[in-house]
Amino acid sequence: MSPWIYFLVTATIAWHGITHRDANGEHTPGHLLFGCIALTFALRFLFVDILGLPVWGIQPLDQD
């Protein structure tokens, strides 16, 4: 599967989680937590798998 798909899906989840507000207009901790986790994975796919930048301890998806 293409790293672009992984990046777009996780970036969309991160955007929703970070910008979500409840009925009172407040950010919910659960959405913020999982939004930040998704953002971390989205940046990993962008920098390591798409741009090919070497990051210590992380191998790209196409390598074993």
C-alpha positions as CSV (number, residue, x, y, z in Angstrom):
1,M,0.0,0.0,0.0
2,S,1.2,3.5,-0.8
3,P,2.7,5.6,2.0
4,W,0.7,8.5,0.7
5,I,-2.5,6.7,1.6
6,Y,-1.2,6.0,5.1
7,F,-0.2,9.7,5.4
8,L,-3.5,11.1,4.2
9,V,-5.6,8.8,6.4
10,T,-3.5,9.5,9.6
11,A,-3.4,13.2,8.8
12,T,-7.2,13.3,8.4
13,I,-7.6,11.5,11.7
14,A,-5.1,13.9,13.4
15,W,-6.9,16.9,12.0
16,H,-10.3,15.7,13.3
17,G,-8.9,14.8,16.7
18,I,-7.1,18.0,17.3
19,T,-9.8,20.3,16.0
20,H,-12.9,18.5,17.5
21,R,-14.9,20.3,20.1
22,D,-17.8,19.1,22.1
23,A,-21.3,20.8,22.5
24,N,-19.8,23.3,25.0
25,G,-17.0,24.3,22.6
26,E,-14.3,22.6,24.6
27,H,-11.6,20.2,23.4
28,T,-12.1,16.6,24.8
29,P,-9.0,14.9,26.2
30,G,-9.6,11.7,24.3
31,H,-9.8,13.4,20.9
32,L,-6.7,15.4,21.6
33,L,-4.8,12.3,22.7
34,F,-5.6,10.3,19.7
35,G,-5.2,13.3,17.4
36,C,-1.7,13.8,18.6
37,I,-0.9,10.1,18.3
38,A,-2.2,10.2,14.7
39,L,-0.2,13.3,14.0
40,T,3.0,11.5,15.2
41,F,2.3,8.6,12.8
42,A,1.4,11.0,9.9
43,L,4.7,12.8,10.4
44,R,6.6,9.5,10.5
45,F,5.0,8.4,7.2
46,L,5.8,11.8,5.6
47,F,9.5,12.1,6.8
48,V,10.6,8.5,6.7
49,D,8.5,6.8,4.0
50,I,7.8,9.6,1.6
51,L,10.7,12.0,1.9
52,G,13.2,9.3,2.7
53,L,14.9,11.1,5.6
54,P,16.9,8.8,7.9
55,V,15.5,8.7,11.4
56,W,17.5,6.7,13.9
57,G,15.8,3.5,14.9
58,I,13.0,3.7,12.3
59,Q,13.0,1.7,9.1
60,P,10.9,2.6,6.1
61,L,7.9,0.4,5.3
62,D,9.5,-1.2,2.2
63,Q,12.5,-2.5,4.0
64,D,12.6,-5.7,6.1
